[in-house]
Amino acid sequence: MAHFTFILLFISISYTSLSQDFSPQHPIVPKFGGIYAIPEVEKGPDTTLTYRVVIDVTQGAEKSDELNPALNNIARMLNLHGLGGVPKGQMEVVAVIHSLATPTVLTDEAYQEKFGCDNPNGELIEALTDAGVQLFVCGQSLLARDFYPQPLHPDIMVSISALTILTEYQQNGFALLKF
């Protein structure tokens, strides 16, 4: 019986220690984009750099009541850099939303009218904006996908197109990511 108790105690301690070591971290974007500290990392981000990133956001959620995985990936990217020691002030991030991601930018009222539920991305959009991300939506996609002139989340800016945002920011030295 003592041997069995020892094994249960060992498993319990091991499980507790694993769950504590690998709990999601949110150093830059609270509540979204949870990432994990990996103790054996041999290469992290260079903390002396300023990261300038433009993100091409085209992915939509599979269901209208789900968080957009592409926007959540922006939070993950920021949190990964933060966990690696890069301060929020050294992250310049611009995202342009278009294609299947376009509905993500609607207000709750407009989203409710189109999809029958509140926009599940509102709080994430606010968290990304609070983290310093500039969020644009492609005006061409708004019109082509019949979301113009719907009211947009107040943290979203309209650009003439995704193509002009992407080419302009890349010309100004921003690295391109696609989600």
Backbone bond lengths (Angstrom), bond angles and torsions (degrees), N, CA, C in turn:
res aa  C-N    CA-C-N  psi(-1)  N-CA   C-N-CA  omega(-1)  CA-C   N-CA-C  phi
1 M - - - 1.458 - - 1.528 110.82 -
2 A 1.340 117.52 -39.92 1.460 121.23 179.32 1.520 110.35 -62.68
3 H 1.340 116.81 -37.28 1.473 121.41 179.01 1.525 109.95 -63.96
4 F 1.339 117.52 -43.38 1.457 123.33 178.16 1.528 110.74 -62.76
5 T 1.327 118.20 -43.25 1.466 122.96 178.27 1.521 110.55 -62.47
6 F 1.323 116.37 -41.55 1.463 120.47 178.69 1.530 110.60 -62.42
7 I 1.322 117.28 -42.86 1.467 121.06 179.71 1.531 110.00 -64.13
8 L 1.324 117.71 -44.36 1.470 120.41 177.73 1.529 111.27 -61.31
9 L 1.310 116.96 -42.55 1.456 121.07 178.69 1.525 110.48 -62.52
10 F 1.327 117.80 -43.57 1.465 122.60 179.70 1.532 110.81 -62.33
11 I 1.335 116.62 -45.77 1.465 120.63 178.87 1.523 110.36 -63.49
12 S 1.311 117.54 -42.63 1.463 121.83 179.65 1.518 111.50 -61.84
13 I 1.335 117.48 -45.27 1.472 121.75 179.22 1.515 110.08 -65.86
14 S 1.329 117.61 -42.50 1.465 121.32 179.81 1.515 110.60 -62.23
15 Y 1.332 117.18 -45.20 1.448 121.20 -179.65 1.521 110.96 -63.88
16 T 1.321 117.32 -44.14 1.462 121.51 179.71 1.515 110.01 -62.35
17 S 1.312 117.13 -42.66 1.458 120.00 -178.43 1.524 110.70 -67.60
18 L 1.337 118.29 -37.96 1.457 120.38 177.76 1.521 111.21 -66.13
19 S 1.331 117.61 -43.41 1.456 120.15 -178.17 1.526 111.22 -66.65
20 Q 1.319 118.36 -31.50 1.456 120.44 177.84 1.526 111.07 -75.68
21 D 1.322 117.88 -38.59 1.456 121.45 -178.57 1.527 112.29 -70.38
22 F 1.312 116.82 -29.07 1.452 119.69 -174.20 1.525 112.78 -118.95
23 S 1.309 116.01 43.97 1.459 119.12 174.15 1.527 108.55 -88.90
24 P 1.336 117.68 147.43 1.467 120.29 -177.80 1.531 112.02 -60.37
25 Q 1.313 115.22 140.07 1.464 123.13 178.13 1.528 109.29 -110.80
26 H 1.326 116.69 148.54 1.475 122.69 -179.21 1.537 109.38 -138.83
27 P 1.328 119.44 63.12 1.466 120.14 -172.94 1.531 115.95 -68.33
28 I 1.334 118.79 -25.23 1.469 120.00 -178.32 1.524 111.69 -117.04
29 V 1.316 117.72 -39.53 1.466 121.57 -178.68 1.534 108.31 -116.10
30 P 1.337 116.78 96.81 1.471 119.98 -178.68 1.526 112.32 -59.49
31 K 1.329 116.06 140.01 1.462 125.22 173.48 1.525 115.37 74.30
32 F 1.324 118.99 -9.47 1.463 120.51 -177.11 1.526 110.09 -131.32
33 G 1.330 115.19 155.14 1.456 120.37 175.31 1.509 113.69 63.02
34 G 1.316 117.22 41.17 1.464 120.89 -178.62 1.514 112.52 -58.14
35 I 1.323 116.19 132.76 1.465 122.68 179.68 1.520 108.32 -129.72
36 Y 1.316 116.75 171.84 1.456 121.09 -171.58 1.522 111.80 -124.54
37 A 1.307 115.90 136.84 1.466 121.66 174.73 1.525 107.67 -72.74
38 I 1.302 116.40 131.71 1.459 122.77 177.90 1.527 106.85 -114.80
39 P 1.332 118.03 109.75 1.468 120.81 -172.68 1.530 114.51 -61.59
40 E 1.320 118.26 -31.07 1.469 120.56 -174.55 1.528 114.07 -89.85
41 V 1.313 119.28 14.64 1.466 121.62 -176.99 1.522 110.35 -59.51
42 E 1.320 114.78 130.73 1.465 120.81 177.47 1.519 112.13 -102.44
43 K 1.341 117.56 -16.08 1.469 121.32 178.78 1.517 108.94 -140.20
44 G 1.295 115.97 118.69 1.455 122.54 174.35 1.516 108.32 -114.94
45 P 1.325 117.10 -178.48 1.462 119.61 179.05 1.531 111.26 -69.09
46 D 1.316 115.59 150.15 1.460 122.25 177.13 1.532 107.53 -72.96
47 T 1.315 117.09 113.49 1.465 121.47 -175.60 1.524 113.24 -77.66
48 T 1.331 117.79 -2.39 1.462 120.66 178.06 1.526 111.86 -92.40
49 L 1.331 116.96 -11.52 1.466 120.83 -176.90 1.524 111.49 -87.09
50 T 1.326 114.63 155.30 1.455 121.20 163.92 1.514 105.59 -101.36
51 Y 1.318 116.17 122.44 1.458 121.73 -177.29 1.514 109.66 -90.71
52 R 1.339 115.15 118.90 1.464 122.05 179.52 1.525 106.93 -113.27
53 V 1.325 115.88 113.08 1.460 121.00 -171.60 1.524 109.90 -132.20
54 V 1.337 115.84 132.81 1.459 121.52 170.30 1.526 106.22 -112.89
55 I 1.330 115.47 132.54 1.460 120.33 -173.91 1.519 110.01 -117.12
56 D 1.318 114.77 127.19 1.455 124.16 177.16 1.530 107.61 -91.30
57 V 1.335 116.99 103.19 1.458 122.36 -174.61 1.526 109.31 -100.26
58 T 1.332 115.87 106.83 1.461 120.68 -179.76 1.522 112.97 -119.51
59 Q 1.312 117.72 -16.70 1.461 121.76 -174.60 1.522 111.32 -77.51
60 G 1.313 115.88 133.23 1.455 121.27 174.60 1.513 110.31 -103.62
61 A 1.306 116.25 168.69 1.460 121.21 175.63 1.529 108.36 -75.60
62 E 1.333 116.45 153.22 1.465 120.03 178.14 1.519 111.52 -67.89
63 K 1.338 116.48 -34.91 1.465 121.56 179.03 1.519 108.63 -126.35
64 S 1.321 115.93 148.55 1.469 120.25 -174.95 1.527 113.64 -65.59
65 D 1.335 118.22 -19.43 1.464 119.65 -179.99 1.531 112.31 -97.42
66 E 1.334 117.72 13.39 1.463 122.38 179.93 1.518 111.31 -107.11
67 L 1.309 115.48 151.52 1.459 123.00 175.24 1.528 109.86 -62.13
68 N 1.310 116.77 140.10 1.461 120.35 177.28 1.530 109.03 -70.05
69 P 1.342 118.58 118.04 1.463 120.69 -176.84 1.535 113.10 -65.04
70 A 1.316 117.43 -28.25 1.460 120.16 179.02 1.530 110.86 -68.06
71 L 1.327 117.36 -43.63 1.466 120.06 177.52 1.525 110.38 -65.04
72 N 1.328 116.54 -39.30 1.459 119.78 177.80 1.531 110.63 -64.53
73 N 1.324 116.54 -31.46 1.469 120.66 177.25 1.528 111.28 -67.10
74 I 1.326 117.58 -31.18 1.471 120.13 175.14 1.528 108.47 -63.66
75 A 1.320 116.30 -44.15 1.472 120.14 177.15 1.526 109.96 -61.08
76 R 1.324 117.82 -41.51 1.471 121.40 178.40 1.535 110.72 -60.41
77 M 1.338 116.33 -45.99 1.464 120.41 -179.76 1.527 110.72 -59.10
78 L 1.319 116.94 -45.01 1.465 120.53 178.16 1.533 110.94 -63.60
79 N 1.321 116.58 -45.71 1.462 120.45 -179.12 1.524 111.96 -64.84
80 L 1.328 118.00 -36.49 1.463 120.39 177.38 1.530 110.94 -62.65
81 H 1.319 116.50 -43.78 1.467 119.82 176.95 1.526 110.56 -64.24
82 G 1.330 116.11 -42.64 1.469 120.24 178.68 1.516 111.94 -61.69
83 L 1.315 117.14 -43.88 1.461 121.14 178.37 1.527 110.68 -62.52
84 G 1.339 115.64 -31.70 1.466 120.62 178.17 1.518 113.66 -80.44
85 G 1.338 117.59 2.32 1.462 121.17 175.60 1.510 116.01 99.42
86 V 1.319 118.21 3.37 1.468 121.20 178.51 1.530 108.48 -82.09
87 P 1.336 118.06 120.35 1.472 120.34 178.90 1.533 111.51 -67.55
88 K 1.312 115.95 149.78 1.468 121.92 178.88 1.533 111.20 -52.47
89 G 1.314 117.57 -35.74 1.458 121.68 -179.09 1.522 114.45 -67.25
90 Q 1.317 116.79 -12.03 1.471 120.97 178.11 1.528 111.41 -101.70
91 M 1.325 115.82 16.57 1.463 121.29 177.95 1.523 109.05 -118.23
92 E 1.326 117.53 114.38 1.464 122.57 173.78 1.518 106.53 -110.23
93 V 1.316 115.96 106.76 1.466 120.72 -173.92 1.521 110.37 -124.32
94 V 1.332 114.16 130.57 1.463 122.92 176.78 1.523 106.22 -125.38
95 A 1.315 117.01 135.65 1.458 120.82 176.70 1.514 109.30 -127.56
96 V 1.333 115.83 139.08 1.461 120.59 174.65 1.526 107.51 -118.86
97 I 1.318 114.46 124.74 1.456 123.22 -174.02 1.522 108.68 -101.98
98 H 1.338 115.66 128.87 1.463 120.05 177.90 1.519 109.75 -159.64
99 S 1.319 116.34 -171.69 1.464 123.07 179.00 1.534 110.31 56.62
100 L 1.322 118.50 -133.60 1.467 121.97 -176.83 1.524 113.46 -66.96
101 A 1.322 117.82 -15.75 1.467 121.57 179.64 1.524 112.78 -84.32
102 T 1.316 118.55 -9.17 1.461 122.37 -173.47 1.527 114.72 -50.98
103 P 1.342 120.66 -44.65 1.469 118.74 -177.69 1.529 114.15 -61.60
104 T 1.302 117.14 -18.16 1.460 122.52 -179.50 1.527 112.68 -54.09
105 V 1.317 117.62 -26.77 1.469 122.07 -170.85 1.523 114.46 -89.42
106 L 1.320 117.82 -4.31 1.468 120.78 -175.93 1.527 112.23 -72.85
107 T 1.325 115.62 153.34 1.469 120.47 171.71 1.528 108.31 -67.00
108 D 1.322 116.29 165.39 1.463 120.17 176.93 1.528 111.00 -57.14
109 E 1.325 117.21 -42.45 1.464 121.26 -177.27 1.530 110.88 -63.26
110 A 1.322 116.95 -46.89 1.469 120.76 -179.78 1.527 110.66 -67.40
111 Y 1.321 117.00 -39.07 1.461 122.09 179.15 1.529 109.71 -65.75
112 Q 1.337 115.79 -41.98 1.461 121.79 178.38 1.534 110.21 -59.35
113 E 1.317 116.21 -42.75 1.464 121.35 -179.85 1.532 111.59 -63.95
114 K 1.336 116.62 -39.63 1.476 121.36 -177.42 1.524 112.88 -81.94
115 F 1.339 117.36 -37.17 1.469 120.47 -169.20 1.527 114.81 -123.45
116 G 1.336 117.80 -5.04 1.456 120.59 176.13 1.518 115.21 78.73
117 C 1.338 117.30 15.17 1.469 121.00 176.77 1.533 108.39 -153.15
118 D 1.337 115.60 162.70 1.464 119.29 175.71 1.518 110.00 -66.62
119 N 1.317 116.10 154.59 1.464 121.47 177.25 1.535 108.65 -68.23
120 P 1.316 118.28 116.49 1.463 120.31 -177.84 1.529 113.34 -73.23
121 N 1.337 117.14 -3.70 1.463 121.62 -174.55 1.528 114.75 -100.40
122 G 1.313 117.45 -2.24 1.466 120.34 -175.60 1.517 113.85 -57.51
123 E 1.311 117.06 -48.83 1.466 120.87 -179.02 1.535 111.28 -66.74
124 L 1.329 117.03 -36.00 1.469 120.88 177.21 1.527 110.53 -66.36
125 I 1.322 117.35 -42.22 1.468 121.03 177.07 1.526 110.08 -59.14
126 E 1.330 117.29 -44.27 1.470 120.82 178.37 1.528 111.14 -63.81
127 A 1.320 117.47 -41.01 1.473 121.14 179.65 1.525 111.14 -65.16
128 L 1.324 117.26 -39.72 1.470 120.46 177.67 1.524 110.51 -66.20
129 T 1.324 116.80 -42.29 1.469 120.77 178.02 1.530 110.14 -62.43
130 D 1.326 116.95 -43.47 1.466 120.95 177.72 1.528 111.74 -61.36
131 A 1.333 116.13 -28.89 1.469 120.76 178.55 1.524 112.09 -82.40
132 G 1.343 116.41 -1.24 1.464 120.03 176.02 1.514 115.37 100.38
133 V 1.317 118.31 3.00 1.468 121.15 -179.83 1.524 109.37 -75.68
134 Q 1.333 116.22 132.26 1.467 121.69 172.59 1.528 107.12 -91.01
135 L 1.316 117.10 123.56 1.462 121.52 -176.42 1.526 110.27 -112.42
136 F 1.326 115.07 122.01 1.460 122.00 177.68 1.528 109.22 -115.48
137 V 1.310 116.58 152.81 1.455 121.67 168.70 1.526 107.26 -119.04
138 C 1.307 115.66 143.30 1.459 122.41 178.70 1.524 109.58 -72.73
139 G 1.325 116.97 119.96 1.463 121.04 178.42 1.517 112.15 -61.91
140 Q 1.330 116.85 -34.00 1.454 120.83 178.92 1.533 110.94 -64.42
141 S 1.324 116.62 -41.06 1.466 120.76 178.30 1.522 111.51 -67.85
142 L 1.339 116.73 -38.53 1.467 119.23 176.86 1.523 110.20 -56.48
143 L 1.319 116.33 -46.22 1.455 121.07 -177.89 1.533 110.95 -71.69
144 A 1.329 117.69 -47.89 1.465 121.48 -176.20 1.523 112.42 -64.76
145 R 1.319 117.75 -29.69 1.473 121.36 -177.50 1.535 112.00 -99.77
146 D 1.317 115.73 12.17 1.473 122.10 174.91 1.525 113.51 63.65
147 F 1.336 115.87 39.67 1.465 120.93 174.30 1.532 111.39 -112.02
148 Y 1.315 116.95 5.89 1.461 120.76 179.10 1.510 107.55 -105.07
149 P 1.287 120.43 131.61 1.461 131.27 5.60 1.525 113.02 -102.68
150 Q 1.292 119.36 56.10 1.464 122.55 178.02 1.532 110.72 -65.63
151 P 1.338 118.03 149.58 1.465 119.96 175.95 1.535 111.04 -68.44
152 L 1.329 114.93 138.87 1.459 121.76 -176.73 1.523 111.06 -107.59
153 H 1.325 115.08 156.26 1.471 120.34 174.03 1.528 107.12 -52.79
154 P 1.332 118.86 137.10 1.468 121.13 -174.82 1.532 114.97 -62.25
155 D 1.331 118.84 -17.75 1.472 120.80 178.96 1.523 113.18 -89.05
156 I 1.326 117.50 2.87 1.463 122.30 -178.62 1.528 109.67 -100.09
157 M 1.343 115.46 132.12 1.465 121.62 175.23 1.527 108.74 -105.95
158 V 1.311 117.13 144.98 1.463 121.78 -179.82 1.522 109.12 -94.58
159 S 1.335 115.93 130.57 1.466 121.22 173.23 1.523 107.99 -109.16
160 I 1.304 116.53 160.78 1.461 118.92 178.43 1.525 110.46 -62.43
161 S 1.354 115.85 -33.93 1.461 119.21 177.90 1.524 110.33 -165.04
162 A 1.314 114.89 160.82 1.467 120.35 172.41 1.527 109.47 -67.98
163 L 1.316 116.23 -38.52 1.468 120.58 -177.06 1.525 112.00 -59.59
164 T 1.339 117.10 -40.63 1.467 118.65 -179.00 1.529 111.40 -72.01
165 I 1.323 117.80 -36.57 1.473 120.39 176.50 1.525 109.62 -63.04
166 L 1.325 116.51 -49.35 1.467 121.02 -176.49 1.530 111.84 -62.09
167 T 1.319 117.61 -44.25 1.469 118.77 -178.90 1.522 111.63 -71.05
168 E 1.323 117.42 -39.75 1.466 120.24 -179.92 1.531 111.61 -62.23
169 Y 1.327 116.87 -49.97 1.468 119.34 -176.05 1.526 112.08 -69.18
170 Q 1.338 117.31 -34.36 1.464 118.66 175.68 1.527 110.95 -66.24
171 Q 1.313 116.88 -37.90 1.471 120.56 176.71 1.524 111.29 -63.65
172 N 1.328 116.31 -25.80 1.467 121.01 179.49 1.524 112.44 -95.44
173 G 1.332 117.54 19.02 1.453 121.26 171.75 1.510 117.15 89.11
174 F 1.320 118.73 10.84 1.470 121.68 177.64 1.527 109.73 -82.60
175 A 1.325 116.35 136.05 1.459 121.47 174.59 1.525 108.68 -75.21
176 L 1.332 116.22 143.39 1.456 121.79 -178.31 1.533 110.68 -97.13
177 L 1.334 115.37 129.53 1.466 122.17 168.65 1.518 107.90 -122.51
178 K 1.325 116.50 148.60 1.475 121.87 178.09 1.510 108.47 -121.36
179 F 1.324 115.91 125.62 1.466 120.98 175.25 1.512 109.07 -124.19
